[in-house]
Amino acid sequence: MRIAVGADHAGWPLKEPLVAFLMENGWDVEDFGTFGPESVDYPDYAFKVAEAVTRGEADRGLLLCGSGIGMCISANKVPGVRAALAHDVVAARLAREHNDANILTMGARFIAAPLAEEVLRTFLSTEFQGGRHLRRVEKIEAWERHEPGL
């Protein structure tokens, strides 16, 4: 599975150990940056990762900023993205099982690397349940195609 990763300057300190964690566990990682603490704009990285996921160049995405909120909002502007902010294992599991989320966002100011690894592992290993949840995801997709009410 290929994972697209991106972070702004606030998320960069957490991105580095998570990229190492992914690679050590056999994941194929495409790191879109940022690569240092210099101030950058989070939407630039959110859009790069989101586009890689929607074009099929990555199976899932990981975005990190200070709170995880800016990345989540930005990524969700790209049609086909279902980004979810999760700072615990239960939220990560439900994002996959119920929402078929394809991008995980986390806030480096709110989660330490060991827990972030577990949240990420859960997100990547959990399957979408389908069933009644599929109907809801299909409604989101219809709205994105400007077909509300389907």
Secondary structure, 3 states (H helix, E strand, C coil): CEEEEEECCCCHHHHHHHHHHHHHCCCEEEECCCCCCCCCCHHHHHHHHHHHHHCCCCCEEEEEECCCHHHHHHHCCCCCCCEEECCCHHHHHHHHHHHCCCEEEEECCCCCHHHHHHHHHHHHHCCCCCCHHHHHHHHHHHHHCCCCCC
